Amino acid sequence: MLAFHQALRNLLLVLVLFGLAPAALAQSAAPNGISVADRARGMADARPWAGMIFAGSSVADGKLRDIAVAPWTGSWGDDTLLGGAGSYRLARFWRFFMLDAELGGAYRFGDTEGGEFWAAAYLRYDGFPWDQ
């Protein structure tokens, strides 16, 4: 029964965050005068780690603009890319800005055998009007 209540709470939170719930529900989900967007920011900041994995195939020839419009016209190459990355929220400042650091790596299998690694810093903004 506890799992059901947690699932229901999570569903309601998603509905509120994406603006799919009635205004009365959104007000009840934001106690003490804190906006729903600020509550979501606080929840995101409480979990500073993020990760992703990805995989894909390369296109042997063709232009990116052609492949983006009609991917079925591409001649797919013999390379496959498999990789992952992890990021950490370093800071939030001026309410809407965040600074994240990322480390990642990937490996290409096929005609172009080889690995790649990267480090990046991201400046993110989350004060868009649709967050309110």
N, C-alpha and C positions, 0 to 999 in steps of 0.2 A: 504494500500500500504506500509506503514511503517513496518508492521509486516512481509510482504514478504521480504523486504530488510534486516531486521534483521535475518530472517531465512536463507536467502541466504548467508549473511556474516558469520553466525555460521557454515553453511555447508562448506564454503570455508575454514574457520579456522580449522575445523575437518580434512578436506582433507590435508591441509598443515601440521598439527601436526602429522598425521599418514603417511606422505610421499606419499600420493596418488595423489598429484597435480604436475603439471609440475614445473620445477626448476624456470622458469620465474615468475610464480605465487608465489612461495615460497619467492623469492627475493622481490616482491612487498609487501608481507605481513609483512616483517621485515624492517621497515624504520630505518634510521640513523645507519646502520651498526650493528644492534642488531640481533643476530641469532634467528631463529625461536624457538629453544629450550629455549634460555634465555627469549624470550618474553612469552613463555608458563609458564616458572617458575615464572615470575613476575605476570602473571594472577592468577596462583595457590596461590601464597603468598598473593595476595590481598583478597582472600577468605579463611581465616584460619580455619573456622569451617567445620566439616563434620559429617554426621550421617548415620546410617544404621539400618535396621530392618531385622530380619531373623526368619525363622521357619524351623523346620525339625522333622523327626521321628527317633526313635532309632531302633537299631537292637537288638533283644532279645538275640541271641547267634551267634557265628561265630567269625572269626578273621578279623581284619580290612583289611589285605592284600587280603583275599578272597572276601570281599565285594567290595573293590575298583576295582578289576578286573572284577567281575561279580555281580553287585548289585542285579540282579533279583534272585540270589540264596539265599539271606538272608532271615531269618525268622524275619519279622518286629515285633517289640515289641509294647507294649501299651503305650509308652511314646511319648509325643510330646513336643518339646522345642520351646518356643517363646521368643524372646528377642530383644534387641536393644542396640546401643552404640553411643556415641558422642565423637568426638575428636577435639582437638584444636592444631594448629601449634604454638609451643612455640618459635622456632627460626630456622633460616637458617644460616649456617655458612660454610666456606670454599667452597662456591659456590654450591657444589653438595650435601651437607648434611643438613638434617632437623631433628628437634627434635619435636615429637608430644606427647601429653598426651591424654589418653583415659579413659573414665568411661563408664561402661556398666552393664547391668543386664539382666537376663533371668529367666524364670520360666518353670519348667517341670510339665506337666500335665499327669496324668495316674497312672501307678504303682509306679512311683517314684515322689511323690508330693514334690516340694520344689523349692526354689529360689536360685539364685547365683548372686553375684555381683563381679565386678573386677575393678581394676585400673591398667593402664599399661603406660609405656613410650616406644616410638618407635624411633629408630634411622633409618632414611631412607636415601637412596642414589639415586639420579636421574641423574647421569652423564654417563649413558650407551652410547656406541657408536651409537646405533640406534636412539638416540634422536637428532642427528646432522642433 
